[in-house]
Structures are given as structure tokens and as C-alpha cells.
Amino acid sequence: QVQLVESGGGSVQAGGSLKLSCAVSTTTYGPNWVGWFRQAPGKEREGVAAIKAADGSTYYADSVKGRFTISQDNAKDTVYLQLNSLKPEDTAMYYCAAEIVAGALQTGLPKAYQYHFWGQGTQVTVSS
């Protein structure tokens, strides 16, 4: 079982930055993958970034490449998402997700349906 708790959301102006945190707690081994998703009102959940725990490989959606950075701190059991150069269209609820089936074979950004565990989300609002 994996529990995820997101934090760090808030309201910023366009061009600003935020750093989201996903605290990961497990009763067994750590998750093989951790990803960040976002969902704006009336829109589908969108994969933003993901990190493969075994080797630290990272993957990003085209819409955030060069602006967002995902990282992991194994000592703190935390995965971060640094959001830079924020745009109003980045406004959404951001969710952390963990553990996918056959994670060692996964290439590219995993889809939402692949993840087993989800956090409650943290709101990011970017004003123009």
C-alpha cells in the first residue's frame, strides 16, 4: 500500500514559480514510478511528468518541457515538481500518482490508468 500527500500549491502570477511536493509512504517497498498529473475544470486529467525510481529517468509532457522539473529525494521519500515560467493555462489541480504494472518495461510518460495509487491533489492557480 502506498499513500501520497501533495503540498506546495498556491496562487502566483504568470511567470512565477512553485515547487510541489509529494510525500510517499509505503508499508512495503517504494513505488517503481511516480508521476504528476493535472486536471483543470471541464478537462481530462493530463500527465505532466514522471520519474522512474530505479534509475531516475524523467519524462515530460510537451506542454511543460523546459519549464517543469521532476526530481526525487530518496532520503526524504519525497518527489518534487518544480514549476517555472508558469502560465495561466497551467492552472489546475495537480495530483501525484505512484506504482504502475510492469514498470521496468515502461517507456515514455505513463498514462493515468496505469497508476495504482493517487494523492488528493494540490491546487495551482496562475493569474495573468
C-alpha positions in Angstrom: 0.0 0.0 0.0 1.3 3.5 -0.9 0.0 6.8 0.5 0.7 10.0 -1.2 0.3 13.5 0.2 0.8 16.6 -2.1 1.6 20.1 -0.9 3.1 23.3 -2.2 0.3 24.6 -4.4 -0.8 28.2 -4.4 -1.6 31.3 -6.4 1.1 33.0 -8.4 1.3 35.5 -11.3 2.3 34.4 -14.8 6.0 33.9 -15.0 6.2 32.9 -11.4 7.3 29.6 -9.8 6.1 27.0 -7.4 7.5 23.8 -6.0 5.1 20.9 -5.4 6.0 18.1 -3.1 4.6 14.5 -3.0 5.4 12.7 0.3 5.4 9.0 -0.3 4.8 6.5 2.5 4.6 2.7 2.0 4.2 -0.4 4.1 6.5 -2.4 1.8 8.9 -1.3 -0.9 8.9 2.1 -2.6 6.9 2.7 -5.8 8.5 1.9 -9.1 7.2 5.1 -10.8 5.9 8.4 -9.5 4.1 10.8 -11.8 2.4 14.2 -11.6 -0.9 14.9 -13.4 -3.1 17.9 -13.6 -6.8 18.5 -14.2 -8.5 21.7 -15.0 -12.3 22.2 -14.6 -14.0 20.6 -17.6 -10.9 19.0 -18.9 -9.4 15.5 -18.8 -6.6 14.6 -16.5 -3.3 15.2 -18.2 0.1 13.6 -17.5 2.7 16.3 -16.7 5.8 14.5 -15.7 7.1 11.1 -14.3 10.2 9.7 -12.8 11.3 6.0 -12.8 12.6 5.3 -9.3 15.1 2.7 -10.3 17.3 4.9 -12.4 15.9 8.4 -12.0 14.8 8.6 -15.7 12.4 11.5 -16.2 9.7 12.1 -18.7 7.6 15.2 -19.5 4.6 16.3 -21.5 5.5 18.5 -24.4 3.5 21.3 -22.8 5.8 21.6 -19.8 9.2 20.6 -21.2 11.8 23.1 -20.3 9.6 24.7 -17.6 8.8 21.9 -15.1 11.3 19.6 -13.4 10.5 16.4 -11.6 13.0 15.1 -9.0 13.2 12.6 -6.1 14.8 12.8 -2.7 15.0 9.2 -1.5 16.2 10.2 1.9 13.0 12.2 2.4 10.7 9.8 0.5 9.5 12.8 -1.5 9.1 13.5 -5.1 9.1 17.2 -6.2 7.8 19.1 -9.2 9.4 22.4 -9.8 7.1 24.7 -11.8 8.8 27.6 -13.5 7.7 30.2 -16.0 4.1 29.5 -15.1 1.3 30.4 -17.5 -2.4 30.9 -16.8 -3.1 27.6 -18.7 -1.1 25.8 -16.1 -3.9 26.5 -13.6 -5.3 23.1 -12.4 -5.4 20.7 -9.6 -2.1 18.8 -9.5 -2.1 15.2 -8.5 0.7 12.8 -7.5 0.4 9.1 -8.6 2.5 6.1 -7.9 3.2 2.5 -8.9 2.5 1.1 -12.3 2.2 -2.6 -13.5 5.4 -3.9 -15.3 7.1 -0.6 -14.5 10.5 -2.0 -15.6 9.2 -2.3 -19.2 7.6 1.2 -19.3 9.0 3.7 -21.7 7.7 7.2 -22.1 5.2 9.1 -19.9 2.8 6.6 -18.3 -0.9 7.2 -18.6 -3.3 7.9 -15.7 -4.9 4.4 -15.9 -1.6 2.8 -15.4 -1.1 4.1 -11.9 -2.4 2.3 -8.8 -2.2 5.0 -6.1 -3.2 8.6 -6.1 -3.0 11.6 -3.8 -5.7 14.1 -3.0 -4.2 16.9 -5.1 -3.0 20.5 -4.6 -4.4 23.5 -6.4 -2.2 25.7 -8.6 -3.7 28.9 -9.8 -1.8 31.2 -12.2 -3.1 34.7 -12.9 -2.3 36.8 -15.9 
